[in-house]
Amino acid sequence: QVQLVESGGGLVQPGGSLRLACVAHGIAFKEFHMSWHRQTPGKERELVAVIGRNGGTNYDDSVKGRFTITRVDSTNTVYLQMNSLKSEDTAVYYCNALADSAYWGQGTQVTVSS
């Protein structure tokens, strides 16, 4: 059974930091491209950051220089380090694993507010 389990969300003040983690179960993790997406009510889910099987990364312009995506294949984990958070980063953040199939986590809420 494939399962992606996210953690690390919460409430943080503007300018603060959070680190999200996503642990994958039931897949050959190193064969998958991993990414983080986010969604706010009434809007489509949007790509935030992606890390390929070879470690190459790409980011949405809105988070470049503030967010960093990394992966640790030995623990089947992908991370999203989020710094200098802004109120517009508030969203539910989802982990995605993509190869021949695509899998999603259940999401973790990130709220940036004073």
All heavy atoms as an XYZ file, in Angstrom:
870
protein
N       0.850     -1.191      0.000
C       0.000      0.000      0.000
C       0.883      1.237      0.000
O       1.754      1.398      0.834
C      -0.905      0.004      1.218
C      -1.832      1.204      1.299
C      -2.706      1.176      2.541
O      -2.665      0.219      3.309
N      -3.479      2.212      2.726
N       0.630      2.118     -0.958
C       1.419      3.345     -1.072
C       0.848      4.401     -0.127
O      -0.370      4.606     -0.061
C       1.406      3.877     -2.507
C       2.185      5.181     -2.593
C       1.990      2.833     -3.462
N       1.731      5.042      0.589
C       1.306      6.096      1.499
C       2.384      7.163      1.576
O       3.562      6.852      1.746
C       1.033      5.526      2.890
C       0.247      6.433      3.802
C      -0.098      5.759      5.125
O       0.471      4.738      5.481
N      -1.028      6.363      5.857
N       1.977      8.412      1.422
C       2.874      9.552      1.623
C       2.368     10.289      2.861
O       1.207     10.702      2.898
C       2.867     10.492      0.427
C       3.228      9.893     -0.939
C       3.199     10.974     -2.019
C       4.587      9.231     -0.904
N       3.228     10.448      3.842
C       2.826     11.039      5.112
C       3.587     12.333      5.334
O       4.809     12.315      5.522
C       3.075     10.061      6.272
C       2.620     10.684      7.593
C       2.364      8.741      6.024
N       2.844     13.442      5.318
C       3.456     14.763      5.514
C       3.400     15.155      6.979
O       2.491     14.755      7.718
C       2.735     15.832      4.696
C       2.771     15.631      3.195
C       1.410     15.372      2.620
O       0.554     14.853      3.343
O       1.197     15.693      1.433
N       4.340     15.972      7.376
C       4.352     16.529      8.732
C       5.103     17.854      8.711
O       5.770     18.181      7.722
C       5.013     15.555      9.713
O       6.364     15.331      9.346
N       4.980     18.604      9.803
C       5.754     19.830      9.951
C       4.984     21.114      9.753
O       5.526     22.200      9.948
N       3.728     21.026      9.362
C       2.946     22.236      9.192
C       2.596     22.865     10.533
O       2.838     22.281     11.597
N       2.030     24.065     10.471
C       1.640     24.738     11.698
C       1.441     26.219     11.483
O       1.361     26.692     10.352
N       1.379     26.934     12.603
C       1.194     28.385     12.593
C       2.549     29.053     12.839
O       3.265     28.689     13.795
C       0.202     28.780     13.678
C       0.019     30.281     13.939
C      -0.559     30.975     12.710
C      -0.872     30.505     15.154
N       2.888     30.012     12.007
C       4.160     30.721     12.144
C       3.940     32.187     11.804
O       3.055     32.531     11.004
C       5.238     30.084     11.227
C       4.866     30.211      9.769
C       6.617     30.662     11.500
N       4.718     33.046     12.423
C       4.616     34.478     12.154
C       5.312     34.829     10.837
O       6.237     34.131     10.414
C       5.240     35.282     13.292
C       4.472     35.195     14.590
C       5.042     36.121     15.654
O       6.171     36.590     15.554
N       4.257     36.388     16.683
N       4.896     35.914     10.204
C       5.606     36.357      8.991
C       7.096     36.539      9.270
O       7.484     37.054     10.321
C       4.933     37.686      8.670
C       3.553     37.551      9.237
C       3.716     36.744     10.493
N       7.901     36.070      8.317
C       9.353     36.102      8.484
C       9.921     34.866      9.125
O      11.142     34.680      9.150
N       9.057     34.017      9.637
C       9.510     32.804     10.298
C       9.803     31.673      9.335
O       9.754     31.839      8.102
N      10.138     30.513      9.907
C      10.523     29.344      9.127
C       9.760     28.110      9.581
O       9.352     27.998     10.747
C      12.025     29.079      9.285
O      12.799     30.150      8.791
N       9.594     27.191      8.651
C       9.056     25.859      8.920
C       9.773     24.878      8.009
O      10.207     25.246      6.916
C       7.552     25.776      8.635
C       6.561     26.361      9.637
C       5.154     26.267      9.074
C       6.653     25.662     10.976
N       9.847     23.624      8.472
C      10.360     22.557      7.610
C       9.317     21.461      7.514
O       8.937     20.870      8.526
C      11.678     21.974      8.122
C      12.307     21.019      7.124
C      13.647     20.492      7.558
N      13.555     19.434      8.547
C      14.478     18.498      8.742
N      15.584     18.501      7.980
N      14.323     17.579      9.677
N       8.869     21.221      6.303
C       7.927     20.136      6.051
C       8.703     18.869      5.689
O       9.762     18.939      5.069
C       6.983     20.490      4.909
C       6.207     21.797      5.030
C       5.272     21.952      3.829
C       5.448     21.870      6.334
N       8.139     17.736      6.075
C       8.726     16.443      5.730
C       7.644     15.548      5.134
O       6.479     15.629      5.529
C       9.343     15.782      6.952
N       8.041     14.710      4.220
C       7.125     13.740      3.615
C       7.856     12.410      3.533
O       8.884     12.310      2.851
C       6.699     14.199      2.235
S       5.809     12.970      1.259
N       7.319     11.423      4.219
C       7.894     10.081      4.202
C       7.037      9.195      3.313
O       5.819      9.136      3.477
C       7.980      9.486      5.616
C       8.595      8.092      5.566
C       8.798     10.387      6.532
N       7.682      8.522      2.388
C       6.974      7.665      1.435
C       7.088      6.208      1.836
O       8.165      5.729      2.193
C       7.541      7.860      0.038
N       5.958      5.518      1.773
C       5.899      4.092      2.075
C       5.337      3.353      0.861
O       4.402      3.828      0.215
C       4.993      3.830      3.282
C       5.401      4.566      4.510
N       6.336      4.091      5.404
C       4.998      5.775      4.986
C       6.482      4.957      6.392
N       5.690      5.993      6.169
N       5.914      2.191      0.544
C       5.334      1.347     -0.494
C       5.739      1.666     -1.909
O       5.138      1.134     -2.851
N       6.748      2.542     -2.091
C       7.236      2.837     -3.440
C       8.760      2.731     -3.453
O       9.405      2.818     -2.404
C       6.829      4.249     -3.923
C       7.412      5.340     -3.016
C       5.322      4.369     -4.040
C       7.211      6.758     -3.553
N       9.312      2.544     -4.647
C      10.764      2.572     -4.824
C      11.172      4.047     -4.910
O      11.292      4.609     -6.000
C      11.148      1.813     -6.084
N      11.350      4.635     -3.759
C      11.468      6.090     -3.632
C      12.485      6.691     -4.596
O      12.206      7.733     -5.205
C      11.841      6.418     -2.184
C      11.908      7.881     -1.873
C      10.748      8.608     -1.607
C      13.127      8.541     -1.816
C      10.806      9.960     -1.303
C      13.208      9.891     -1.519
C      12.031     10.603     -1.261
N      13.637      6.069     -4.735
C      14.700      6.673     -5.536
C      14.344      6.729     -7.019
O      15.013      7.434     -7.782
C      16.003      5.921     -5.339
C      15.982      4.481     -5.829
C      17.320      3.810     -5.586
C      17.337      2.374     -6.091
N      18.659      1.725     -5.844
N      13.292      6.028     -7.428
C      12.865      6.044     -8.817
C      11.848      7.154     -9.113
O      11.447      7.324    -10.261
C      12.246      4.693     -9.196
C      13.193      3.513     -9.020
C      14.435      3.641     -9.877
O      14.339      4.165    -11.010
O      15.520      3.212     -9.414
N      11.433      7.866     -8.079
C      10.369      8.849     -8.215
C      10.906     10.278     -8.172
O      11.810     10.608     -7.410
C       9.340      8.684     -7.100
C       8.365      7.563     -7.344
C       8.772      6.247     -7.225
C       7.056      7.837     -7.685
C       7.881      5.211     -7.457
C       6.153      6.808     -7.914
C       6.566      5.496     -7.795
N      10.305     11.123     -9.009
C      10.459     12.561     -8.864
C       9.532     12.988     -7.731
O       8.364     12.585     -7.684
C      10.070     13.287    -10.150
C      10.833     12.835    -11.350
N      12.181     13.089    -11.522
C      10.444     12.127    -12.443
C      12.578     12.570    -12.663
N      11.547     11.971    -13.238
N      10.027     13.818     -6.843
C       9.247     14.243     -5.686
C       8.994     15.747     -5.755
O       9.854     16.516     -6.203
C       9.978     13.908     -4.387
C      10.265     12.419     -4.193
S       8.761     11.420     -4.134
C       7.951     12.091     -2.673
N       7.830     16.159     -5.308
C       7.505     17.580     -5.368
C       6.580     17.968     -4.238
O       5.937     17.121     -3.598
C       6.862     17.923     -6.721
O       5.713     17.138     -6.946
N       6.538     19.249     -4.005
C       5.604     19.866     -3.063
C       4.688     20.798     -3.847
O       5.136     21.544     -4.716
C       6.344     20.652     -1.986
C       7.044     19.795     -0.987
C       8.358     19.408     -0.996
C       6.474     19.218      0.196
N       8.637     18.625      0.094
C       7.490     18.500      0.851
C       5.205     19.239      0.772
C       7.278     17.810      2.042
C       4.986     18.557      1.951
C       6.016     17.855      2.578
N       3.418     20.742     -3.490
C       2.398     21.588     -4.082
C       1.636     22.253     -2.934
O       1.714     21.800     -1.792
C       1.439     20.768     -4.928
C       2.111     20.000     -6.030
N       1.894     20.250     -7.361
C       3.016     18.992     -5.990
C       2.633     19.431     -8.087
N       3.323     18.649     -7.275
N       0.877     23.285     -3.267
C       0.040     23.912     -2.247
C      -1.282     24.354     -2.849
O      -1.388     24.574     -4.059
C       0.760     25.088     -1.586
C       1.040     26.261     -2.502
C       1.922     27.282     -1.775
N       2.239     28.425     -2.624
C       3.099     29.383     -2.301
N       3.741     29.330     -1.124
N       3.329     30.390     -3.124
N      -2.263     24.470     -1.968
C      -3.607     24.836     -2.416
C      -4.297     25.663     -1.355
O      -4.231     25.344     -0.156
C      -4.418     23.574     -2.725
C      -5.748     23.833     -3.386
C      -6.402     22.550     -3.870
O      -6.125     21.464     -3.367
N      -7.277     22.672     -4.853
N      -4.968     26.720     -1.815
C      -5.808     27.534     -0.942
C      -7.251     27.390     -1.407
O      -7.505     27.042     -2.565
C      -5.373     29.002     -0.961
O      -5.367     29.463     -2.334
C      -3.981     29.169     -0.375
N      -8.204     27.666     -0.522
C      -9.620     27.492     -0.891
C      -9.985     28.274     -2.144
O      -9.653     29.459     -2.271
C     -10.358     28.021      0.339
C      -9.416     27.791      1.457
C      -8.051     28.043      0.895
N     -10.657     27.603     -3.053
C     -11.124     28.262     -4.267
C     -10.108     28.368     -5.372
O     -10.408     28.890     -6.453
N      -8.909     27.888     -5.122
C      -7.846     27.960     -6.129
C      -7.352     26.570     -6.481
O      -7.496     25.623     -5.706
C      -6.686     28.822     -5.626
C      -7.027     30.286     -5.451
C      -5.789     31.109     -5.161
C      -6.107     32.583     -5.065
N      -4.895     33.405     -4.810
N      -6.733     26.469     -7.652
C      -6.170     25.191     -8.065
C      -4.876     24.916     -7.301
O      -4.180     25.829     -6.864
C      -5.888     25.206     -9.572
C      -7.142     25.244    -10.429
C      -6.842     25.043    -11.899
O      -5.661     24.914    -12.258
O      -7.801     25.009    -12.693
N      -4.575     23.631     -7.186
C      -3.317     23.244     -6.559
C      -2.162     23.694     -7.459
O      -2.219     23.535     -8.675
C      -3.294     21.733     -6.363
C      -2.226     21.214     -5.443
C      -2.434     19.736     -5.141
N      -3.682     19.502     -4.417
C      -4.060     18.319     -3.943
N      -3.273     17.254     -4.131
N      -5.195     18.172     -3.314
N      -1.126     24.262     -6.852
C      -0.009     24.780     -7.639
C       1.302     24.142     -7.191
O       1.490     23.814     -6.005
C       0.095     26.308     -7.517
C       0.368     26.823     -6.117
C       0.551     28.337     -6.071
O       0.297     29.010     -7.078
O       0.959     28.828     -5.006
N       2.194     23.985     -8.174
C       3.505     23.420     -7.889
C       4.375     24.447     -7.181
O       4.472     25.599     -7.613
C       4.177     22.986     -9.191
C       5.608     22.465     -9.093
C       5.649     21.154     -8.322
C       6.199     22.283    -10.488
N       5.014     24.018     -6.106
C       5.909     24.893     -5.345
C       7.367     24.577     -5.669
O       8.159     25.468     -5.979
C       5.663     24.742     -3.840
C       6.678     25.544     -3.042
C       4.242     25.165     -3.488
N       7.718     23.292     -5.576
C       9.104     22.893     -5.797
C       9.140     21.430     -6.202
O       8.286     20.643     -5.767
C       9.942     23.104     -4.536
N      10.126     21.074     -7.003
C      10.287     19.694     -7.449
C      11.759     19.307     -7.356
O      12.651     20.145     -7.586
C       9.758     19.506     -8.883
C      10.476     20.403     -9.866
C       9.825     18.050     -9.312
N      11.993     18.046     -7.020
C      13.357     17.508     -7.023
C      13.335     16.193     -7.788
O      12.534     15.300     -7.490
C      13.919     17.353     -5.594
C      15.374     16.883     -5.638
C      13.069     16.429     -4.734
C      16.105     17.061     -4.303
N      14.174     16.105     -8.794
C      14.201     14.922     -9.630
C      14.937     13.762     -8.988
O      15.529     13.885     -7.916
N      14.895     12.638     -9.696
C      15.577     11.445     -9.196
C      17.073     11.680     -9.054
O      17.723     11.092     -8.186
C      15.326     10.268    -10.144
C      13.885      9.814    -10.189
C      13.675      8.717    -11.194
N      13.995      9.142    -12.548
C      13.877      8.391    -13.626
N      13.483      7.126    -13.497
N      14.160      8.850    -14.818
N      17.608     12.561     -9.894
C      19.047     12.834     -9.856
C      19.402     14.013     -8.947
O      20.566     14.390     -8.862
C      19.559     13.124    -11.264
C      18.907     14.345    -11.875
O      18.019     14.956    -11.266
N      19.330     14.736    -13.063
N      18.388     14.567     -8.277
C      18.637     15.653     -7.337
C      18.476     17.047     -7.907
O      18.588     18.031     -7.171
N      18.202     17.151     -9.188
C      17.970     18.462     -9.772
C      16.698     19.086     -9.226
O      15.721     18.383     -8.959
N      16.694     20.405     -9.046
C      15.559     21.073     -8.429
C      15.018     22.193     -9.307
O      15.722     22.739    -10.164
C      15.947     21.678     -7.064
O      17.022     22.618     -7.246
C      16.394     20.594     -6.100
N      13.755     22.521     -9.060
C      13.126     23.649     -9.727
C      12.085     24.221     -8.783
O      11.477     23.469     -8.003
C      12.476     23.224    -11.038
C      12.274     24.386    -11.979
O      12.765     25.490    -11.733
N      11.546     24.159    -13.058
N      11.893     25.541     -8.856
C      11.009     26.223     -7.921
C      10.074     27.182     -8.648
O      10.430     27.771     -9.675
C      11.829     27.047     -6.917
C      12.756     26.224     -6.063
C      14.063     25.967     -6.465
C      12.322     25.706     -4.835
C      14.914     25.204     -5.677
C      13.168     24.950     -4.041
C      14.460     24.698     -4.470
O      15.295     23.954     -3.684
N       8.893     27.360     -8.065
C       8.036     28.431     -8.527
C       8.709     29.760     -8.213
O       9.394     29.895     -7.191
C       6.677     28.344     -7.834
C       5.713     29.381     -8.355
O       5.157     29.169     -9.433
O       5.538     30.414     -7.672
N       8.508     30.741     -9.085
C       9.162     32.032     -8.885
C       8.818     32.656     -7.538
O       9.623     33.382     -6.949
C       8.761     33.005    -10.000
C       9.446     32.685    -11.320
O      10.429     31.908    -11.318
O       9.002     33.211    -12.353
N       7.626     32.393     -7.034
C       7.174     33.032     -5.793
C       7.950     32.558     -4.567
O       7.904     33.210     -3.523
C       5.686     32.780     -5.580
O       5.435     31.402     -5.367
N       8.656     31.427     -4.683
C       9.365     30.887     -3.513
C      10.875     30.807     -3.725
O      11.605     30.430     -2.799
C       8.822     29.498     -3.111
C       7.317     29.563     -2.910
C       9.196     28.430     -4.121
N      11.344     31.157     -4.913
C      12.788     31.092     -5.178
C      13.561     31.955     -4.190
O      13.194     33.089     -3.912
C      13.079     31.556     -6.609
C      12.820     30.503     -7.658
C      13.169     31.018     -9.042
C      12.881     29.957    -10.102
N      13.146     30.465    -11.476
N      14.632     31.380     -3.657
C      15.452     32.086     -2.685
C      14.955     31.991     -1.260
O      15.660     32.373     -0.329
N      13.742     31.474     -1.077
C      13.187     31.332      0.280
C      12.969     29.876      0.671
O      13.116     29.525      1.838
C      11.850     32.077      0.383
C      11.946     33.561      0.098
C      10.636     34.277      0.422
N       9.517     33.800     -0.407
C       8.393     33.289      0.094
N       8.238     33.174      1.401
N       7.418     32.901     -0.726
N      12.591     29.042     -0.291
C      12.299     27.635     -0.027
C      13.392     26.758     -0.622
O      13.961     27.073     -1.678
C      10.971     27.225     -0.658
C       9.739     27.813     -0.020
C       9.807     28.834      0.910
C       8.474     27.339     -0.374
C       8.666     29.366      1.486
C       7.326     27.856      0.192
C       7.420     28.877      1.118
N      13.657     25.626      0.043
C      14.626     24.662     -0.454
C      14.047     23.265     -0.329
O      13.608     22.859      0.755
C      15.942     24.739      0.334
O      16.468     26.064      0.269
C      16.967     23.773     -0.248
N      14.061     22.529     -1.429
C      13.600     21.150     -1.426
C      14.814     20.225     -1.446
O      15.774     20.462     -2.184
C      12.655     20.861     -2.622
C      12.052     19.464     -2.516
C      13.352     21.081     -3.954
C      10.941     19.198     -3.542
N      14.767     19.208     -0.601
C      15.839     18.214     -0.549
C      15.213     16.829     -0.394
O      14.047     16.703     -0.022
C      16.803     18.464      0.625
O      16.053     18.503      1.858
C      17.561     19.778      0.470
N      16.028     15.813     -0.666
C      15.541     14.448     -0.505
C      16.644     13.588      0.103
O      17.839     13.828     -0.130
C      15.090     13.848     -1.826
C      16.168     13.700     -2.874
C      15.582     13.287     -4.223
N      14.992     11.938     -4.172
C      14.118     11.499     -5.070
N      13.709     12.287     -6.064
N      13.648     10.266     -4.978
N      16.217     12.598      0.887
C      17.132     11.625      1.465
C      16.606     10.245      1.069
O      15.634      9.747      1.654
C      17.220     11.763      2.996
C      18.189     10.721      3.558
C      17.665     13.166      3.386
N      17.211      9.661      0.052
C      16.696      8.408     -0.485
C      16.801      7.264      0.523
O      15.983      6.346      0.506
C      17.435      8.047     -1.771
C      17.053      8.950     -2.942
O      16.113      9.758     -2.786
O      17.710      8.851     -4.001
N      17.783      7.327      1.402
C      17.968      6.233      2.359
C      16.836      6.151      3.370
O      16.631      5.100      3.999
C      19.300      6.382      3.083
O      19.330      7.586      3.831
N      16.095      7.262      3.555
C      14.972      7.264      4.498
C      13.642      7.536      3.809
O      12.622      7.746      4.476
C      15.186      8.307      5.609
O      15.273      9.608      5.010
C      16.437      8.012      6.411
N      13.636      7.524      2.482
C      12.406      7.745      1.706
C      11.716      9.054      2.076
O      10.478      9.116      2.198
C      11.421      6.585      1.896
C      11.851      5.319      1.191
O      12.978      5.226      0.688
N      10.986      4.339      1.146
N      12.510     10.101      2.277
C      11.968     11.357      2.787
C      12.320     12.520      1.861
O      13.458     12.625      1.397
C      12.496     11.639      4.197
O      12.234     10.516      5.047
C      11.817     12.868      4.787
N      11.347     13.386      1.651
C      11.580     14.651      0.965
C      11.206     15.774      1.922
O      10.222     15.668      2.665
C      10.791     14.732     -0.358
C       9.298     14.618     -0.136
C      11.135     16.010     -1.108
N      12.019     16.824      1.914
C      11.824     17.952      2.817
C      11.551     19.227      2.025
O      11.975     19.372      0.886
C      13.066     18.173      3.680
C      13.419     17.033      4.586
C      14.378     16.088      4.217
C      12.811     16.889      5.834
C      14.718     15.039      5.055
C      13.143     15.848      6.679
C      14.093     14.925      6.289
O      14.423     13.885      7.125
N      10.867     20.155      2.675
C      10.731     21.509      2.150
C      11.055     22.471      3.276
O      10.267     22.610      4.228
C       9.319     21.770      1.609
C       9.144     23.124      0.926
C       9.946     23.171     -0.386
C       7.666     23.406      0.648
N      12.213     23.089      3.189
C      12.601     24.124      4.153
C      12.043     25.444      3.662
O      12.350     25.875      2.544
C      14.119     24.198      4.272
C      14.613     25.280      5.202
C      14.247     25.023      6.649
O      14.363     23.909      7.144
N      13.782     26.060      7.349
N      11.240     26.077      4.491
C      10.571     27.316      4.115
C      11.042     28.429      5.049
O      10.799     28.364      6.261
C       9.056     27.156      4.202
C       8.521     25.984      3.380
S       6.720     25.910      3.347
C       6.380     25.564      5.076
N      11.723     29.416      4.483
C      12.217     30.558      5.249
C      11.540     31.843      4.782
O      10.927     31.880      3.710
C      13.730     30.684      5.077
C      14.494     29.464      5.583
O      14.073     28.809      6.533
N      15.618     29.163      4.948
N      11.671     32.877      5.586
C      11.097     34.191      5.248
C       9.642     34.058      4.801
O       9.241     34.607      3.772
C      11.927     34.854      4.147
O      13.274     35.003      4.543
N       8.879     33.348      5.589
C       7.497     33.062      5.205
C       6.655     34.323      5.169
O       6.840     35.254      5.973
C       6.899     32.029      6.157
C       7.350     30.583      5.873
C       7.123     29.696      7.089
C       6.620     30.035      4.659
N       5.717     34.328      4.230
C       4.811     35.457      4.028
C       3.372     34.967      4.202
O       3.093     33.768      4.091
C       4.981     36.022      2.612
C       6.402     36.402      2.240
C       6.473     36.824      0.782
C       7.901     37.181      0.379
N       7.980     37.588     -1.048
N       2.480     35.903      4.429
C       1.078     35.527      4.611
C       0.540     34.798      3.378
O      -0.295     33.888      3.502
C       0.233     36.755      4.916
O       0.354     37.707      3.869
N       1.034     35.164      2.215
C       0.552     34.511      0.992
C       1.062     33.083      0.815
O       0.658     32.390     -0.124
C       0.906     35.339     -0.246
C       2.351     35.749     -0.346
C       2.587     37.171      0.169
O       2.038     37.528      1.242
O       3.350     37.906     -0.506
N       1.941     32.633      1.700
C       2.364     31.234      1.695
C       1.372     30.340      2.434
O       1.512     29.114      2.425
C       3.742     31.084      2.339
C       4.842     31.784      1.553
O       4.839     31.696      0.315
O       5.700     32.421      2.201
N       0.397     30.952      3.092
C      -0.614     30.174      3.800
C      -1.371     29.271      2.829
O      -1.894     29.738      1.814
C      -1.604     31.105      4.521
O      -0.902     31.831      5.536
C      -2.750     30.324      5.137
N      -1.400     27.978      3.128
C      -2.029     27.008      2.234
C      -1.938     25.617      2.868
O      -1.237     25.433      3.879
C      -1.331     26.984      0.876
N      -2.616     24.676      2.255
C      -2.369     23.273      2.561
C      -1.289     22.794      1.600
O      -1.409     22.981      0.384
C      -3.637     22.415      2.408
C      -3.318     20.946      2.688
C      -4.731     22.911      3.354
N      -0.259     22.199      2.151
C       0.877     21.752      1.355
C       0.802     20.232      1.177
O       0.608     19.495      2.156
C       2.188     22.147      2.029
C       2.510     23.608      1.840
C       1.774     24.593      2.495
C       3.533     24.017      0.980
C       2.044     25.942      2.307
C       3.823     25.358      0.787
C       3.070     26.312      1.450
O       3.337     27.652      1.265
N       0.980     19.807     -0.065
C       0.867     18.396     -0.417
C       2.186     17.891     -1.008
O       2.825     18.567     -1.819
C      -0.234     18.180     -1.448
C      -1.618     18.520     -0.981
C      -2.132     19.790     -1.143
C      -2.420     17.551     -0.382
C      -3.414     20.111     -0.721
C      -3.711     17.856      0.040
C      -4.196     19.135     -0.127
O      -5.470     19.433      0.290
N       2.517     16.688     -0.660
C       3.656     15.985     -1.218
C       3.169     15.129     -2.396
O       2.070     14.557     -2.334
C       4.259     15.099     -0.117
S       5.572     14.001     -0.620
N       3.991     15.048     -3.434
C       3.644     14.244     -4.608
C       4.836     13.400     -5.022
O       5.980     13.879     -5.001
C       3.226     15.143     -5.763
C       2.991     14.381     -7.042
O       3.899     14.201     -7.848
N       1.775     13.916     -7.224
N       4.552     12.161     -5.396
C       5.567     11.256     -5.943
C       5.145     10.878     -7.358
O       4.005     10.461     -7.577
C       5.689     10.007     -5.080
N       6.054     11.043     -8.303
C       5.709     10.826     -9.708
C       6.737      9.946    -10.402
O       7.939     10.235    -10.379
C       5.627     12.168    -10.433
C       5.342     12.105    -11.938
C       3.955     11.540    -12.189
C       5.485     13.486    -12.567
N       6.242      8.874    -10.995
C       7.044      8.048    -11.899
C       6.047      7.554    -12.960
O       5.401      8.377    -13.604
C       7.742      6.914    -11.155
N       5.879      6.266    -13.108
C       4.825      5.760    -13.996
C       3.442      6.041    -13.420
O       2.460      6.134    -14.164
C       4.987      4.257    -14.217
C       6.230      3.942    -15.032
O       6.728      4.859    -15.727
O       6.713      2.802    -14.963
N       3.374      6.151    -12.117
C       2.143      6.510    -11.410
C       2.402      7.744    -10.563
O       3.554      8.106    -10.322
C       1.682      5.348    -10.524
O       1.423      4.193    -11.285
N       1.311      8.361    -10.125
C       1.423      9.535     -9.264
C       0.681      9.283     -7.964
O      -0.420      8.705     -7.967
C       0.846     10.762     -9.957
N       1.299      9.729     -6.884
C       0.706      9.555     -5.559
C       0.753     10.879     -4.800
O       1.697     11.655     -4.966
C       1.469      8.481     -4.780
C       1.510      7.150     -5.477
C       2.633      6.763     -6.200
C       0.429      6.274     -5.424
C       2.682      5.543     -6.859
C       0.472      5.053     -6.079
C       1.601      4.704     -6.788
O       1.633      3.489     -7.435
N      -0.273     11.073     -3.966
C      -0.373     12.298     -3.170
C      -0.459     11.971     -1.691
O      -1.030     10.948     -1.307
C      -1.635     13.077     -3.553
C      -1.594     13.667     -4.917
C      -2.074     13.131     -6.072
C      -1.054     14.947     -5.279
N      -1.857     13.984     -7.127
C      -1.232     15.120     -6.656
C      -0.424     15.971     -4.558
C      -0.813     16.255     -7.345
C      -0.019     17.099     -5.226
C      -0.208     17.239     -6.610
N       0.076     12.872     -0.882
C      -0.133     12.801      0.549
C      -1.458     13.436      0.923
O      -2.183     13.953      0.074
N      -1.738     13.436      2.239
C      -3.021     13.946      2.716
C      -2.996     15.452      2.931
O      -4.047     16.067      3.109
C      -3.399     13.239      4.032
C      -2.726     13.795      5.288
C      -1.253     13.443      5.409
O      -0.709     12.679      4.619
N      -0.597     14.007      6.421
N      -1.818     16.044      2.930
C      -1.692     17.490      3.093
C      -1.412     17.898      4.517
O      -1.818     17.223      5.477
N      -0.715     19.017      4.655
C      -0.445     19.593      5.970
C      -0.656     21.098      5.885
O      -0.214     21.741      4.934
C       0.976     19.241      6.462
O       1.164     19.729      7.799
C       2.061     19.823      5.569
N      -1.347     21.643      6.868
C      -1.716     23.062      6.846
C      -0.538     23.926      7.299
O       0.057     23.673      8.352
C      -2.918     23.311      7.751
C      -3.326     24.775      7.875
C      -3.931     25.330      6.593
O      -4.796     24.697      5.976
N      -3.499     26.520      6.189
N      -0.260     24.946      6.528
C       0.712     25.975      6.900
C      -0.028     27.306      6.962
O      -0.655     27.712      5.982
C       1.873     26.051      5.895
C       2.760     27.262      6.182
C       2.694     24.771      5.928
N       0.032     27.951      8.112
C      -0.613     29.243      8.296
C       0.433     30.259      8.729
O       1.121     30.055      9.745
C      -1.726     29.158      9.343
O      -2.685     28.169      8.940
C      -2.428     30.492      9.497
N       0.546     31.329      7.954
C       1.497     32.403      8.256
C       0.685     33.623      8.666
O       0.001     34.231      7.840
C       2.404     32.717      7.065
C       3.451     33.763      7.456
C       3.068     31.453      6.542
N       0.760     33.955      9.944
C      -0.064     35.040     10.466
C       0.542     35.573     11.756
O       1.131     34.817     12.532
C      -1.485     34.535     10.729
O      -2.272     35.547     11.331
N       0.345     36.873     11.966
C       0.792     37.471     13.231
C      -0.340     37.467     14.246
O      -0.170     37.915     15.376
C       1.301     38.895     12.985
O       0.302     39.663     12.344
